[in-house]
Amino acid sequence: MRIKVDRESDALYFRLDESRIVESEEVRPGVILDFDENDRVVGVEFLEISRRATQEELSNMRFQTA
């Protein structure tokens, strides 16, 4: 999995695997899902991330596993 913060486009992107993206859908304003050929979600993009999180929050992401 990859996580990318793009300050220029003000977006946060989670890439779950490297499958080829065949379709994207904006499911809520500023939330885009990327789908592979099997209709599985392989990426999630959040636009206008500076409105959703502070720079400190983006700099200190924590991962939690069960």
Summary of the structure (lengths in Angstrom):
residues: 66
radius of gyration: 12.6
end to end distance: 16.7
largest distance: 36.7
contacts: 138
relative contact order: 0.24
helix: 14%
strand: 42%
